[in-house]
Amino acid sequence: MYIYPENLKAKPMLWLWLLRDIAIIGVAALISVVSLVQGVGMAPLEVTVLYAFLSIQVDGASILDFLRRAACFLIFQQQRYEWRLDP
């Protein structure tokens, strides 16, 4: 008996992150550690940890997805409203 998630249509995940996010976090962590050793500072490491926190997937959605949709709705896409007197 084989059990496949969502009929093989679900995005591949590892723990609470998508595999794409795991790769991004891994590369960013490596760059952050190298920059920390070179004396650049803690900023790259803080950005990496923030991205790791915002990209946690719960029930197919993350905080980062919500922030992207909110930014598109509030800032980047034009909102159009039509007011009419006719019902």
Secondary structure as a PSIPRED ss2 file (coil, helix, strand):
# PSIPRED VFORMAT (PSIPRED V4.0)

   1 M C   1.000  0.000  0.000
   2 Y C   1.000  0.000  0.000
   3 I C   1.000  0.000  0.000
   4 Y C   1.000  0.000  0.000
   5 P H   0.000  1.000  0.000
   6 E H   0.000  1.000  0.000
   7 N H   0.000  1.000  0.000
   8 L H   0.000  1.000  0.000
   9 K C   1.000  0.000  0.000
  10 A C   1.000  0.000  0.000
  11 K C   1.000  0.000  0.000
  12 P C   1.000  0.000  0.000
  13 M E   0.000  0.000  1.000
  14 L E   0.000  0.000  1.000
  15 W C   1.000  0.000  0.000
  16 L C   1.000  0.000  0.000
  17 W E   0.000  0.000  1.000
  18 L E   0.000  0.000  1.000
  19 L H   0.000  1.000  0.000
  20 R H   0.000  1.000  0.000
  21 D H   0.000  1.000  0.000
  22 I H   0.000  1.000  0.000
  23 A H   0.000  1.000  0.000
  24 I H   0.000  1.000  0.000
  25 I H   0.000  1.000  0.000
  26 G H   0.000  1.000  0.000
  27 V H   0.000  1.000  0.000
  28 A H   0.000  1.000  0.000
  29 A H   0.000  1.000  0.000
  30 L H   0.000  1.000  0.000
  31 I H   0.000  1.000  0.000
  32 S H   0.000  1.000  0.000
  33 V H   0.000  1.000  0.000
  34 V H   0.000  1.000  0.000
  35 S H   0.000  1.000  0.000
  36 L H   0.000  1.000  0.000
  37 V H   0.000  1.000  0.000
  38 Q C   1.000  0.000  0.000
  39 G C   1.000  0.000  0.000
  40 V C   1.000  0.000  0.000
  41 G C   1.000  0.000  0.000
  42 M C   1.000  0.000  0.000
  43 A H   0.000  1.000  0.000
  44 P H   0.000  1.000  0.000
  45 L H   0.000  1.000  0.000
  46 E H   0.000  1.000  0.000
  47 V H   0.000  1.000  0.000
  48 T H   0.000  1.000  0.000
  49 V H   0.000  1.000  0.000
  50 L H   0.000  1.000  0.000
  51 Y H   0.000  1.000  0.000
  52 A H   0.000  1.000  0.000
  53 F H   0.000  1.000  0.000
  54 L H   0.000  1.000  0.000
  55 S C   1.000  0.000  0.000
  56 I C   1.000  0.000  0.000
  57 Q C   1.000  0.000  0.000
  58 V E   0.000  0.000  1.000
  59 D C   1.000  0.000  0.000
  60 G C   1.000  0.000  0.000
  61 A E   0.000  0.000  1.000
  62 S C   1.000  0.000  0.000
  63 I H   0.000  1.000  0.000
  64 L H   0.000  1.000  0.000
  65 D H   0.000  1.000  0.000
  66 F H   0.000  1.000  0.000
  67 L H   0.000  1.000  0.000
  68 R H   0.000  1.000  0.000
  69 R H   0.000  1.000  0.000
  70 A H   0.000  1.000  0.000
  71 A H   0.000  1.000  0.000
  72 C H   0.000  1.000  0.000
  73 F H   0.000  1.000  0.000
  74 L H   0.000  1.000  0.000
  75 I H   0.000  1.000  0.000
  76 F H   0.000  1.000  0.000
  77 Q C   1.000  0.000  0.000
  78 Q C   1.000  0.000  0.000
  79 Q C   1.000  0.000  0.000
  80 R C   1.000  0.000  0.000
  81 Y C   1.000  0.000  0.000
  82 E C   1.000  0.000  0.000
  83 W C   1.000  0.000  0.000
  84 R C   1.000  0.000  0.000
  85 L C   1.000  0.000  0.000
  86 D C   1.000  0.000  0.000
  87 P C   1.000  0.000  0.000
